[in-house]
Amino acid sequence: MDARFDMFANEIAVKFAKRFANAGMVIHQSPLPASTRELVSLRASQINGCGWCIDMHTKEAAAAGETAVRLNLVAAWRESTVFTEAEQAALALAEEGTRLADAHQGVSDETWAAVRKHYDDDQIAALVALVSLINAANRMAVIVHQRGGSYEPGMFAAALG
């Protein structure tokens, strides 16, 4: 199935994408580690079934030096030994913040305590914003059937130039 709508060919969609990317720059410039940002984005995208974002974040993470083992184990992070306690806390936040409809409590106190243990206020602000932003991006891509497979590292930044 082809994409229903080309978000990169419509003037309004491109204007929105540029502003959306500017919001992402705040997170990018934060003290939250780049590897954590990509792992969180990848995990939320897996949960949401967003092929475009899975493709993008897998390739961007690999281009930045992330290992194939860690990327392959993100979906089963609880059953693996390759993530730090801090990364596990961030991945738990990503899951619980993404699956709001599945958990009447939203993010659990246990997960929040783990996040507080490993991240400072600026990093937490970036994590919360990142989980929100990636979920919005996933929804846009899934709605228009933007499919994964053709993404090249740096492509999104270049498209918004």
Secondary structure as UniProt FT lines:
FT   TURN            7..8
FT   HELIX           11..28
FT   HELIX           34..48
FT   HELIX           51..63
FT   TURN            64..65
FT   HELIX           68..73
FT   HELIX           74..79
FT   HELIX           85..98
FT   HELIX           100..102
FT   TURN            104..105
FT   HELIX           109..118
FT   HELIX           121..143
FT   TURN            144..145
FT   TURN            153..154
FT   HELIX           155..160
//
